[in-house]
Amino acid sequence: MAATTPSPAAARSAGPVLDRATPVPAPVPAAAGIGLREPHREAFVAAGLPAPWVEIHSENYLVPGGPRLAGIERVRRDRPIGCHGVGLSLGSAGGLDPDHLLRLRALYARLEPGLVSEHLSWSIGTGTGPGAMGDAYLNDLLPLPYSEECLDRVCRNLDHAQDALGHRILVENPSAYIAFAGSAIPEAEFLAELVTRTGCGLLLDINNLYVSSVNLGFDRAGWLDAIPADAVGEYHLAGHARLTVGGEELLIDDHGSAVGDAVMALFAVALERIGPRPTLIEWDTDLPELDGLLAEAARAQRLLDPAARSGRHAR
């Protein structure tokens, strides 16, 4: 029989398969950690690793060897680590990039992260017809319509990724600036259905929830009630910016400032309804000194401590 060449979509769907029940070493505590960016790494080590855990962006460490990877391995020897992916593109219609999965799998085998997370978004274009982008990579986290078709697609990609990586993936709720006319499923229900169909977890980004609720005008408390609390494996906290567009205020998730008081207040509500979880301070632009980042983690810890003492929702 003559050999056949797989389609680009089929090639992307192929890839490594690993048992997703593989034990995850070095569990991450339900405490406030920091997103460790490279400019802070040496100071963090010199200060004695002054946070109970850290999170990195996976794609910054995919090159095997070199000082950057060696530096984060030094941190990993003494602290649990979470890996937050930004390039897997769970919403891609053509499936997942097998080469990217292989690189992620190699990194996770090396670092043994206690948490692995990805965004509910897409960034890789596919197709060859009119208006298609080919296999272009777009350096952004683009939104998805909450439709049945999109739900099926993300579930397929999630199943593939979890099998390939051997980790349960926490899916992060996005920040939203527009609503798709074709979004027939409320966001919280969409996330809950992902959990039911794939066994994934949720990364509850409190700042994203606040930004989206203000921009689109939905009820934050109702959103929290609609997601499965037991599936939440991590919280993110960050700052946002305010812009005026067409005479109306728009919140932008820019990770460029301290966590706002309103976001901290929403975090307190989430702790009451869901309970304490590993909590991360994200700060990616206009980076402060390390002490400023640690001060934000201390603010979050002051809310986590009484929630943990109550024991009502602790895992």
Secondary structure, 3 states (H helix, E strand, C coil): CCCCCCCHHHHHHCCCCCCCCCCCCCCCCCCEEEECCHHHHHHHHHCCCCCCCEEEEHHHHCCCCCHHHHHHHHHHCCCCEEEECCCCCCCCCCCCCHHHHHHHHHHHHHHCCCEEEEECCEEECCCCCCCCCCCCEEEEEECCCCCHHHHHHHHHHHHHHHHHHCCCEEEECCCCCCCCCCCCCCHHHHHHHHHHHHCCEEEEEHHHHHHHHHHHCCCHHHHHHHCCHHHEEEEEECCCEEEEECCEEEEECCCCCCCCHHHHHHHHHHHHHCCCCCEEECCCCCCCCHHHHHHHHHHHHHHHHHHHHHCCCCC
